[in-house]
Amino acid sequence: MAEGFSSERTALPPASLIDNGDAAIPPVRPSAPGWVPKTQGPRETLCRNVLIYGHCRYEDQGCTFSHDLNKNNNGNQSDMSKKALNVESPSFTPASIQPVAGKKATFSTGAASAPAFTPRLGGNYDPIPEPKVYLLTFERVAGTPVATPADPEAAVFNPAAIREFAPSFDVTSSAGANGSAQDGAVSYDPFTMAAVGQSLPAAQYNPYADEHNAMGAGGSSYFPPQGAFTTPLQPLQYHLYAPVGPHRDDLMPYHRMTHDFFLPEKLREELQRKAEASLQIIPNSQLPQLDNYHSLVALDTTHRKNANIFGYPSWVYKATSSKTGNLYCLRRLEGFRLTNEHAIRSVKEWRKIDNANLVTIHDAFTARAFGDSSLIFVQDYHPLAKTLADVHLTPNSSHGTRFLPKGPISEGVLWAYISQIANAVKAIHAINLAARCIDVSKIILTDKNRIRLNACSVLDVVQFDLRRPIQELQQEDFMQFGRTMLCLATSTLPVHLTNLNASVEQMGRAYSAELRDTIVWLLTPQQAPTQKTIDEFVRCIAGHIVTTLDESQHRADELNTELFRELENGRIARLMLKLGAINERQEFEGDRSWSENGERYMLKLFRDYVFHQVDSNGNPVLDIGHMMRCLSRLDAGTDERICLTSRDEQTSFLISYKELKKQLGNAFGELQKGSKQGRGF
């Protein structure tokens, strides 16, 4: 703290206590150029402390100025305006305010913000010194008053000019507190990615990445390190077909046909039939709605009731779920009355099984919508699925109760059936359950040599009260397994399979001894206390299971190859949609000839070039190969040039597919800008 100043704010001392060389009376606003303030006696002049702070603490300590505010106030406001010191007067600004004639100067209001002043108490001073008067003269320069002190050595005291202390430390200075440079100073901007990227390793090129300028240290690269060769930055060639193998046939290009670019006709027809069967409905159907399932369609091929398997007549329906919209298969047991609520809860255990050779069970409930008490099982729906009895055994037209074989089943197909049934039984026995329903009329064929066990959980609910041991039921699964395979090998229904030894001997004449021994092992009951296990059976047929697995993987490769053919066939549809939206458009933004002008006219001629070609006789040329080739090149944007001719044959244009692709994008972009609800392609 400097000498002569106090830390607390105090009122200004009287003029008699101020050193004449240290302070001066602040200037007031003049009324005219050359105005000289009028001097008054100390007793007639109002003390500045009273004007600023409302009181003077030196009033009783020798202050010679007047401290009475009401001394000269007689109630007339005009007298107050004539006083030399008036706090209501505005401060003087000579550069912008013109002097007003006839108005006396007043005290500056800027002095109200001045800090408190404490007089020096050291040394001798005269308690009543003679006040020092300063003369202010004004010079008019270009119409602007300028204040100049009469005494150049005297400084004008202005309390408002005093500023508070502010540190002048430069935060950008590199010098430390002790004058030395800061240790470890950063020589670059840490927020500048260009500087950071210089110290990072170069990222490997990833053609599948959306952003190719990502930081190299963001994570480990998926692709192995490359050599000096750098892959050029270009988009993937989505317009090209990828002939992914394996390919069993070795055809030359001229051997191939247009259909080779699409799904095979047999596979396409099969998928379309399944889709048609899935969407099939019965108009004016009298079937009721069950809980959350509607649009029931009967799937049974006969109206004859059959209660041989479950003890109750059963019917199968296709239904649509109102919750998910998915299709399900509903199996109805007619006339069943539920006596124990724990019986229907046993279905929850079957929902835990997820096996490729077992139809998944979703739910079970009772219903009276059919006019009786029925038990409904909800299962997965497989369109156009047939039972093994329908596929391999057909009734004779002359003998309605006798089944005649369509033909002998190959041994490879029988081993495939055995492997898949063993897979399903293993999954069932693993959670301490039993299939209890391995029959040719309840095993469905959903695809080529692909079978699934069906209705395995029905007997657990129907015969819940019997509570038979699970080990006994699992041993019966092996017996039913053997009888089913013997029926398929001998083309005999289970009800006609009365002499097992004769049937085994008949099968041995047509098939190998290994297949015969396998079926005999399934039909032979195990001597107590030992029991058969499915793991033991799987080890015996492990070689055939591997063969079945190999066939299924070949089938998966074949479907994968067909899927690759259809991967980018949608690009042709996108081009057709864009061309259809541009060509022959009647009006766009008030222009009726928009589609006939500029770039759109080229696209119109290109459409004629692709789809409206004719031969020398004027007959239309329907060359699908030409259409596919032109659209593929347009989608790729090649540099190949074609000649487009107008319909009147008066104008021809030589243009490349690359330019046509750009024109197509520009024209369709204009339509997208004008459409508020349009979505990009």
Secondary structure by P-SEA (a helix, b strand, c coil): ccccccccccccccccccccccccccccccccccbbbbbbccccccccccccccccccccccccccccccccccccaaaaaaccccccccccccccccccccbbbbccccccccccccccccccccccccbbbbbbbbbbcccbbbbbbccccbbbbbccccccccccccccccccccccccccccccccccaaaaaaacccccccccccccccccccccccccccccccccccccccccccccccccccccccccccccccccaaaaaaaaaaaaaaacccccccccccccccccccccccccccccccccbbbbbbbbbccccbbbbbbbbccccccccccccccccccccccccbbbbcccccccccccbbbbbbbbbbccccccccccbbbbcccccbbbbcccccaaaaaaaaaaaaaaaaaaaccccccccccccccccccccbbbbcccaaaaaaaccccccaaaaaaaaaaaaaaaaaaaaacccccccccaaaaaaaaaacccaaaaaaaaaaaccccccbbbbaaaaaaaaaaaaaaaaaaaaaaaaaaaaaaaaacccaaaaaaaaaaaaccccccccccccccccaaaaaaaaaaaaccccccccccccccaaaaaaaaaaaaacccbbbbbbcccccccccccaaaaaaaaaaaaaaaaaaccccccc
